[in-house]
Structures are given as structure tokens and as C-alpha cells.
Amino acid sequence: MSDTAAPRARHAKHAKSFSRPPSKPRSGSSRGGRTAGGAKPASLWSDAWQDLRRRPLFIASAVLIGVILLMAVAPGLFTSVDPYDASTCRLGDARQAPSALHWFGTDNQGCDTYARTVYGASNSLLVGLCTTVATVAVGGLLGLVAGFRGGLPDALLSRVTEVFFAIPSVLGALLILAVFRAGTVWTVTLALAVLAWPMTFRIMRAAVITAKSQDYVIAARALGASNRRIMFRHVLPNSMASVIVVATINLGVFIAAEAGLSFLGVGIQSPEISWGLMIADARPRFLEAASPLLFPAAFLSVTVLAFIMLGDAVRDALDPKLR
Amino acid sequence: MRVIKGAKLVAGTTLLALALAACGNATSTGEASGAEAVRMKIGEPQKLFSPGDTVESEGAEVMAAVFAPLVKYNDDKEVVNHVADSIKTSDNKVWTIKIKEGYKWHNGEPLIAQNYVDAWNYAANQENAQSANYFFGRVQGYADLNPGEGKTPSTKEMSGLKAVDETTFRVTLSQPFSQFGTMLGYTAFYPLPKAAFDEGTGKITDAYMKKPIGQGLFKMDAPYNKGTDQTINLSLFKDFPGDKPKFEKLQFKVYTSAETAWNDLQAGSVDIQEQLPPAAISTAKAELGERYIDQADAAIGYIGFPTIASRAYDDIRLRRAISMAIDRKTITETVFSGTRAPADDFLNPLLDGYRPGACKACVYDPDAARKLYAEANGPKTLELGSNMDNGHKEWIEAVANNLRSNLGITVNVTPFEKFQQILDELDAKKYTGMFRSGWLIDYPSPENYLTPVFSTGAIKDGSNYTGYSNPEFDELLVKGDTAATMEESLKYYQKADDLLLRDLPMIPIFYYRMNAAFSENVRGVKINLLNQVEWAQVEKVV
């Protein structure tokens, strides 16, 4: 994916970098560069946005993600029951079928499944977002350095990532989380990020290696641009596309991974609410009461699906080959 | 609970958790030899096998098939001689035990009185670090074998233990104890053959612990490699003199999850399961009919306060408040589908001495609880630790929710992978939160609910994990133990019970019930007071 995204980036920058030399005395923001290239903003990103806006896949996933984000940020808008208040659970009312009072029924502890499902969104999204940010920051930065510098730093970092690739990810996460007795959003994020950054690193590194040998980089170097400037002004923006695509898809994967770890009992712990935890709690009595398992599972699936669809849409928009 | 000709009780000092904890995951392979065997689910034994070191229920289940105890217990919880021909005493201090003739070890040696003396001396010697060491504490000369850490015992034999002839041995206790005879059905009191000991060091050999030679119904086919072996295969010992079951092969299958075992039982790939997962119980009766066993059980489930490791629980009012905030009735009905009964005493209703409603603080009263908790200025955050397997998670969550809503505090549930882990951390004083616990008796005496769990002496050697230490309580136990009659003993035990009810070092939550099931391949499965199958009655359906 990175290989196909890079060439397209190249073309876009190409025109841009030629327009740049005259403006050298100026601060040379990319905006300045772009407008100098033509009246219409024809950069990779604006192109992609134009393209995305018209895609039903993107619109559908964006709406879904919007709703889930809203749930995560303001669960109170969706339900008046606060599931973190234990007095809303009555053990005597356990395992009730869905009704007007309890839309999704009640779980094994007599808590309202709907309220818990809504409140569960925030931990899942938090883990997904934080892990994505961490992997992009760490993997992206190291990938940029390794790809750009080559030589010893590249060799070292590449070997390190290979070590991480050799660790089966669920097993690795279990090991890391076993160190902490009580799992929290942050320990789960840590465990997932530690194991996931090498993938971002590799994609970034490959994209950077492709980008750094391009004409516009050579031109910039000939014009006397410093390494740092070349790295952040020219190479980085042209290498980001594939990382963003992977990050978007991975966000969904991380949410699923969090649910998986919580399900296994090493992730987020009660009294925190997480979809994985709800599924784990409901599983032993699935035959007696299915709704406490099915609803969080459905929310989880839809959320993960939405992020993967979004990733697909973004990739289509950024990848010229599929256009 | 019924027993068959002699009932038996055996037990394990088992912290139940272990027992119940064992459930597992399993094995679907290895059926080849199991095709015609009767297969029973167990959890992984905690240690290799040796009478003095097997104190948890899973290992004890295997031991009970390989060994025959001196006494068993009948339906009325009375002692019935099994291997013992007679057990006599005139003063509750000197006990003369005569064994029946005709018992043989699986290797052909005859069973002699000296085998008991050797085994008991071995278990009582601190050098051998046996978990059941504590059970011999009443025998005269025990102190010589246990001079304390760092010191070497001056002898290898207890002065109070002597073989009189081939079939008779005499036990002298340091103080009279009216229930000594009752204790003898426990795993720790099994004998050991000469072949068990290494000739050079005098220690029990590893080879023996992997493949114990017993004098019971079944002999082991092959050494058990703990950790790798998922099955333990046994064959009927033809020379056993008593009643024998009507099948030849017995197989224990090691599971880590009760749910998996239950699925296997329904599919017919395991035949007997002793404790069904809670979720299975509501449907098991309808599904299995006669093959579902629901009987009262001598075990108690508690929540304990580590008063030895933390000052946070020192205020009795706080402990009372926590106890009153727990809705035992709803928990037993909803979470356990009625297969537990709300606890209201430190003694179990199965045995004499139990008084209904004795625990006033076990009555659910959220308002009073909240008031009392505020008076005691209880902490805003409490920790509640439990192993989460075997269906403990659900009721622990329910208790946590009770405390959260009735006391208005934060309760963090700390998961432990295994019950043993809680015990280890409590021992090391690393864990200072409340913890779930359970107790299954080793022999049917009310004393067994008190001494091993709450006496000062049991802090070091026994199962007193709360660190409760009350001289008055200890003294009452001694009075009870040395009283001439059972009625008199009971009075003292109940007084001791009263102190526990006042001090609440642990709070009783529920009485267990035994919810077992067996497949269509077997008939006549009975489970005794010690939660062990009475193999002699089991039939294989062809």
C-alpha cells in the first residue's frame, strides 16, 4: 500500500517543489507553495478530500463514527441512567428481557444493558485513539529517521522492529498486561502500542526511502535546504498518506483488541465499563440471557467496521491506482 | 449425603477455592485408553501426591482412589471404621488403632501398622516441609520434630506414636481430644509403604510422588507428570479386600475450566463432574434428570479481612457494616440459582452445633450498614480480591455492587488468576484488600471450621489468612477439644463461634451445595461428605 501511495504523492509535490525556489526568501509555507502552483488547490490532501466527500462509504462510516464519538464524549445525551452508579443495578432484576424500561434488557448483575453499552463506548474509543496516536507518533518518527538516515540507525531500528514482529501480538499483550495487576485504559494502550508501532515504522520507513530519492528532494538539497527541513517539509508530507490509511484501519483493530483483552480478563477491569468486559460477563449465561452479550457485541462490530470502512475510503482516495 | 458402607470423609484441608477452582480445559485427545474407562473431571492437582502434602481437593480426589482411609463417615456424619478394625480409647488421650487384615499395597507388600507410624512421623517432621504437618500437632512428641525454623529436630519419631504389633499401633496425644478418631479419615492420615522412602535419605522419592503406591481401590498405571499430563489413568486393584466397583479403568481428566468440562460431559466425553459451573445449574436438572446431583455440602464461602496485614479493618463496626450491606439472599438466588444457601453462622448446617440465625450481622440491612459504616469512618475505597474462575466472578461482582450502592463507596475488584495466588500474597502481606475465601472440612467436626481457620496457631501453619488471634477464642477451643463428651465440646465450640460472630475476622456469605453431574455411561455415582466420589458404588454402563 505504501508503495502505491508514494508515487502519487511524488507527482503532487513535484510541481510544488519547482514553484518553490522563487519564494525561498519567504517562509515558504506549503500553502504558499500550493497557491503558487495553480489557482485550484490540487494537493494530494485536497484532492483526496474532494474525492472522499462524494463517497457513500465514507459518508456512512463518518456518520457512524460521529454518533459513537458523541456517545463517548457525552453519554448523558443517550441515556439518563448512570451505570457507574451501582445503585442503578438491582440484582433481583437480573437478566430481564428488553422492555420499555430497559431497552436492551438487564445483565447478570441487574444493570441496564443499554446504559452500559452507551457508556462503554468511551473506553473503547479512548484506547483506540490513544494507541493510534502513540503508534503513529513513535513508529512514524522512528520510521522517518530510519528511512531518511539509513545506515546504522536504520539497521538498528529495523532489527528491533523485527524482534517485535516475532512476538505474537495477543500473547505479547497478555505478557505486558500480566505485569500490571489491574488493567486500565492506559495499560491496555501501552501494551497495544508497544506491539503495534513497528508496523507503522515499517510503512513509514519504506515511504520515506522512496520519497527521499525523488527529484524534488534532490532539488531542495541542491538549493541548500538543511536535512531537517528536507525531512519535515518534503519527505514527511509525502510519506504520510500510507501511514494515515493504516492508522485509520488499525484504530478499529485496536478497539477490537481492547475488547479481546478485556474479555480475557487482563484488559480494562470492572468497575470500568468496556464492551469486551460486558461480553465476557454475559458469556457464561448466554443461553439464559442473550441480550447483554449481543448488544455490546453489535456495537463493537459496528464501530470496528466503521473505522475499517473509513480506512478503505481514505485509501481509495489517496491511492491513484484504485482511482 | 449418603454414604455407603462406611462413609468416608476425607478431605482436604481445602480451601475450597482450590477445590472449586479447578476446572479446566481440556483435553480432547488421549481418548484411546479412556474409551472404556470411567472418566472424571478434576482440576490440576496443586502438588505431586503424598499423603502428608496433598491438602487440596483435586489431589485429594486422586489420593482417595489410590488409598483407603482408616475411617469413613456415614450419612449421619458418624465415623465408620474402614481399614481400621477398631479404634479404642478410654481417656481421649491414648488411642489404640487396630487395622483389618488382608489389606495389601499395590506392590504386594502387606499393610502393617508400622506403615502408619512411618507416614505420620514423616508428615509431622518439619524437615520434610509437608503441608499437612499441622494435623499431627496434637500427638505427643510433635514439638520435638518441630523445634522451629533453622533448628534441626533431635529425633525423627514422635514419642506418642508406636507400633505395638503388625496390625496395632498406639497414638498418645499431648492433651485429650475427643474427636481424634474423627480426624482419621483425612488424606494426611493415610499410611505409606516402605517403597515410598529413599533408602539413603529417608525422604519420599519423586518417583513415588508421581506414581504413588497405595492400598486402595485403584493403582496408577503410569507416573503423573504434572503440568504436561492431562490425564491420570488408574486400574482396579484386584487384591483389594473390600467392595469393589464394577469397572476396571478409571481416568481423571485435568480441566482448567468448569464450562469446558460441562460441555464435555454433555457430549459424553467425560463422565463425572463434581462442581458444575453456575451458569449450567439452572438447566442441568431438566437436562440430566437423575444424573444431576444436588446435595448439601459442608463448605462455606467467606469474605475475609487481612487484619494482620492492614490496620484499615480494625474497627469491628466497619466489618459489621460490610457484612450487613451484602444481600446474601438475592445473591444465592440470582447468581447461584438457589444452589447456595445464605450463611448465618460460622458453622455449617450439615454438622451439629450450627445455630440458625446466629450471625446477626449476616442479616441484610442496607440502612443500618450505611450508618454504621459512617460511624466507623470507613475508607472511601475498598479492594476486593478474588480468583475469577469457576464462576466466582459473578458473585464477587454482586457483592461489590452491594457495597458500592449500600455504603456509597468505591469498590475495586482485584482479579487473581488462581486462588493460590491470593493466599501467597496474603502470606507475604503483599495484598491488603478484602479477599474471597472458602473452607471445606477435612473431617466432620465443628472444630474443623474453627481451629484451622481462626486459631492463633493456624496463622503460621494452618489456613488462618486473616491473622485473627484471640487468646479467649484459643482457650475455648482447647476446652472444647479436651471436654469429655461431644455435647460439652459443642458448648465450648459455640462459645468460640460467638466470639467470631462478634469479631467477624471473615464474614460468612453462603453455604455451598454440591452440584454434580454424571454422564449416561455411569450409574450409582455418590459423592461423600468430603466431596469425593464413592467409587465402590459406581457402575459402568456398557
Interface residues (C-beta under 8 A of the other chain):
Chain A: D85 A86 S87 C89 L91 G92 A94 N108 Q109 G110 C111 R181 A182 G265 Q269 S270 P271 D281 P284 R285 L287 E288
Chain B: E259 P277 P278 A279 S282 T283 D327 T330 I331 T334 V335 M388 G391 K393 E394 E397 A398 A400 N401 N402 R404 S405 T410 V411 N412 V413 T414 P415
